[in-house]
């Protein structure tokens, strides 16, 4: 058996390439959308991708299953569980609880494990020449390292009222299937630390069934279903705005993008014309560089591992947008955007210097020290706005600070004072840089 874990740090998302070396065939589980990664592995290992599997209809990324199927001719094996509202609306091989998928000498058994979503399944792998015992379990968003999948996303992100409590009870039942497995089975989840699909995911990539039975909080409630449901639903992080779109695009037919697209370099005249049409300008530079000078109207979303998550909060899927980006970083940024379906890049400019060379003026973002903040706080009657998540705010905050999570800031502009001096903050400054640029667009200048 050949096995490779492919991990996307930007979304903390894991996918898997599993092959039978004797038969020269391979399967990919939960493929990301820039599928050239899997094609390269197949070429290097002299294998043909014949099977494409998904654990569920994903909310946090746009699955590349259909792109990979179009390029390889492989069949897609997808869940037919969950009832009529949870069926994929394109051709696939339907899977039910107990279905068996053969891959050369390897065998995947399907376990229906609802809770995170009604149609969620896990894949239990047996390496038949070696043993009839299961060796690996691919859990998707069912069981993570130290945590389990959240059942509230359908209600909070997709607006499906009344689903989170039902999902929590389904998760409680599904965990009994997990508990019945041998303790030696390796567990390979769909996400790691940093994902919004849970609240306490571990940083190591894999675990075992036995270890999770000992250390995962979810198994402390085996005789207390009500307590389990209450704990599972409490203190979950805010689901990114783009999750609802992912749910829809992963379920229905959609246009395919089988290669990473090239991005056009714009002239300043083209940039100005695009801005006049309402196209957003996303400055991907470091927050310190942005603060020193930025093009008026731009939004600072740094091109780090959180880039696509924040882009998904503030960009829509209908309006083109523009990047301020170093050409050396364009491929990475484009991949991150296409992984959540943000393909509508109108173009880019390589630096703000191109703007100033054409006679444009830059604005600056004021960044104050702690001592300066104390002086403003105690002597000037300022408004302090805390842009962190609700759980962070509840754990401790500056006395008198107003809480507006940065992702919800555009809908809460009226809560920001136009009469007082305003100081915004988060934890490390990234969210404050986003928040500042959003407020500056509304002519609200902050410290």
ChimeraX attribute file (.defattr): number of C-alpha atoms within 10 A of each C-alpha:
attribute: neighborCount
match mode: 1-to-1
recipient: residues
	/A:1	16
	/A:2	14
	/A:3	12
	/A:4	13
	/A:5	14
	/A:6	15
	/A:7	17
	/A:8	16
	/A:9	17
	/A:10	17
	/A:11	23
	/A:12	20
	/A:13	23
	/A:14	21
	/A:15	22
	/A:16	22
	/A:17	20
	/A:18	21
	/A:19	27
	/A:20	20
	/A:21	16
	/A:22	11
	/A:23	14
	/A:24	18
	/A:25	22
	/A:26	27
	/A:27	23
	/A:28	23
	/A:29	24
	/A:30	25
	/A:31	26
	/A:32	28
	/A:33	27
	/A:34	21
	/A:35	21
	/A:36	16
	/A:37	12
	/A:38	22
	/A:39	16
	/A:40	11
	/A:41	15
	/A:42	20
	/A:43	11
	/A:44	9
	/A:45	15
	/A:46	13
	/A:47	20
	/A:48	20
	/A:49	26
	/A:50	18
	/A:51	24
	/A:52	26
	/A:53	22
	/A:54	24
	/A:55	26
	/A:56	29
	/A:57	25
	/A:58	22
	/A:59	25
	/A:60	26
	/A:61	28
	/A:62	26
	/A:63	26
	/A:64	23
	/A:65	25
	/A:66	27
	/A:67	21
	/A:68	28
	/A:69	18
	/A:70	14
	/A:71	13
	/A:72	15
	/A:73	15
	/A:74	19
	/A:75	20
	/A:76	22
	/A:77	19
	/A:78	24
	/A:79	28
	/A:80	21
	/A:81	21
	/A:82	17
	/A:83	9
	/A:84	9
	/A:85	9
	/A:86	17
	/A:87	17
	/A:88	20
	/A:89	10
	/A:90	10
	/A:91	12
	/A:92	16
	/A:93	12
	/A:94	14
	/A:95	21
	/A:96	17
	/A:97	15
	/A:98	12
	/A:99	14
	/A:100	16
	/A:101	17
	/A:102	11
	/A:103	19
	/A:104	17
	/A:105	17
	/A:106	21
	/A:107	19
	/A:108	21
	/A:109	21
	/A:110	22
	/A:111	23
	/A:112	24
	/A:113	32
	/A:114	27
	/A:115	29
	/A:116	27
	/A:117	29
	/A:118	24
	/A:119	25
	/A:120	26
	/A:121	31
	/A:122	26
	/A:123	26
	/A:124	21
	/A:125	23
	/A:126	20
	/A:127	19
	/A:128	14
	/A:129	9
	/A:130	10
	/A:131	9
	/A:132	11
	/A:133	13
	/A:134	19
	/A:135	17
	/A:136	20
	/A:137	26
	/A:138	27
	/A:139	25
	/A:140	29
	/A:141	27
	/A:142	30
	/A:143	32
	/A:144	30
	/A:145	26
	/A:146	23
	/A:147	23
	/A:148	26
	/A:149	27
	/A:150	26
	/A:151	30
	/A:152	29
	/A:153	27
	/A:154	23
	/A:155	15
	/A:156	18
	/A:157	18
	/A:158	19
	/A:159	12
	/A:160	12
	/A:161	11
	/A:162	11
	/A:163	18
	/A:164	23
	/A:165	18
	/A:166	15
	/A:167	23
	/A:168	27
	/A:169	18
	/A:170	19
	/A:171	27
	/A:172	23
	/A:173	16
	/A:174	18
	/A:175	19
	/A:176	13
	/A:177	12
	/A:178	21
	/A:179	15
	/A:180	9
	/A:181	14
	/A:182	14
	/A:183	14
	/A:184	15
	/A:185	19
	/A:186	20
	/A:187	24
	/A:188	24
	/A:189	26
	/A:190	27
	/A:191	31
	/A:192	28
	/A:193	21
	/A:194	19
	/A:195	19
	/A:196	22
	/A:197	30
	/A:198	28
	/A:199	20
	/A:200	20
	/A:201	21
	/A:202	17
	/A:203	14
	/A:204	11
	/A:205	18
	/A:206	17
	/A:207	21
	/A:208	18
	/A:209	22
	/A:210	18
	/A:211	16
	/A:212	21
	/A:213	16
	/A:214	12
	/A:215	13
	/A:216	20
	/A:217	16
	/A:218	21
	/A:219	18
	/A:220	13
	/A:221	14
	/A:222	14
	/A:223	9
	/A:224	11
	/A:225	14
	/A:226	13
	/A:227	12
	/A:228	20
	/A:229	22
	/A:230	11
	/A:231	15
	/A:232	26
	/A:233	16
	/A:234	12
	/A:235	14
	/A:236	20
	/A:237	17
	/A:238	17
	/A:239	22
	/A:240	21
	/A:241	22
	/A:242	26
	/A:243	24
	/A:244	20
	/A:245	20
	/A:246	21
	/A:247	20
	/A:248	17
	/A:249	20
	/A:250	21
	/A:251	17
	/A:252	11
	/A:253	13
	/A:254	11
	/A:255	8
	/A:256	12
	/A:257	18
	/A:258	17
	/A:259	13
	/A:260	16
	/A:261	13
	/A:262	11
	/A:263	17
	/A:264	12
	/A:265	16
	/A:266	17
	/A:267	15
	/A:268	17
	/A:269	11
	/A:270	14
	/A:271	21
	/A:272	13
	/A:273	12
	/A:274	19
	/A:275	16
	/A:276	10
	/A:277	11
	/A:278	11
	/A:279	18
	/A:280	21
	/A:281	26
	/A:282	24
	/A:283	27
	/A:284	23
	/A:285	21
	/A:286	15
	/A:287	20
	/A:288	13
	/A:289	13
	/A:290	24
	/A:291	18
	/A:292	13
	/A:293	15
	/A:294	25
	/A:295	21
	/A:296	15
	/A:297	19
	/A:298	23
	/A:299	27
	/A:300	30
	/A:301	29
	/A:302	23
	/A:303	24
	/A:304	15
	/A:305	16
	/A:306	17
	/A:307	18
	/A:308	27
	/A:309	24
	/A:310	21
	/A:311	23
	/A:312	21
	/A:313	16
	/A:314	20
	/A:315	20
	/A:316	16
	/A:317	13
	/A:318	9
	/A:319	14
	/A:320	19
	/A:321	22
	/A:322	24
	/A:323	28
	/A:324	23
	/A:325	20
	/A:326	15
	/A:327	15
	/A:328	9
	/A:329	12
	/A:330	18
	/A:331	14
	/A:332	13
	/A:333	20
	/A:334	20
	/A:335	20
	/A:336	28
	/A:337	22
	/A:338	23
	/A:339	22
	/A:340	25
	/A:341	21
	/A:342	23
	/A:343	19
	/A:344	17
	/A:345	19
	/A:346	20
	/A:347	20
	/A:348	23
	/A:349	23
	/A:350	17
	/A:351	18
	/A:352	19
	/A:353	15
	/A:354	13
	/A:355	20
	/A:356	14
	/A:357	10
	/A:358	11
	/A:359	10
	/A:360	13
	/A:361	13
	/A:362	15
	/A:363	15
	/A:364	13
	/A:365	20
	/A:366	11
	/A:367	18
	/A:368	10
	/A:369	7
	/A:370	9
	/A:371	9
	/A:372	11
	/A:373	16
	/A:374	11
	/A:375	10
	/A:376	18
	/A:377	15
	/A:378	9
	/A:379	9
	/A:380	11
	/A:381	11
	/A:382	17
	/A:383	21
	/A:384	25
	/A:385	25
	/A:386	25
	/A:387	26
	/A:388	20
	/A:389	18
	/A:390	16
	/A:391	13
	/A:392	15
	/A:393	18
	/A:394	11
	/A:395	7
	/A:396	8
	/A:397	13
	/A:398	10
	/A:399	7
	/A:400	10
	/A:401	17
	/A:402	17
	/A:403	19
	/A:404	23
	/A:405	20
	/A:406	26
	/A:407	22
	/A:408	16
	/A:409	19
	/A:410	15
	/A:411	10
	/A:412	12
	/A:413	15
	/A:414	9
	/A:415	12
	/A:416	20
	/A:417	15
	/A:418	14
	/A:419	9
	/A:420	13
	/A:421	18
	/A:422	18
	/A:423	21
	/A:424	24
	/A:425	20
	/A:426	19
	/A:427	11
	/A:428	8
	/A:429	15
	/A:430	17
	/A:431	23
	/A:432	23
	/A:433	25
	/A:434	23
	/A:435	27
	/A:436	23
	/A:437	26
	/A:438	21
	/A:439	18
	/A:440	17
	/A:441	13
	/A:442	11
	/A:443	11
	/A:444	17
	/A:445	16
	/A:446	23
	/A:447	16
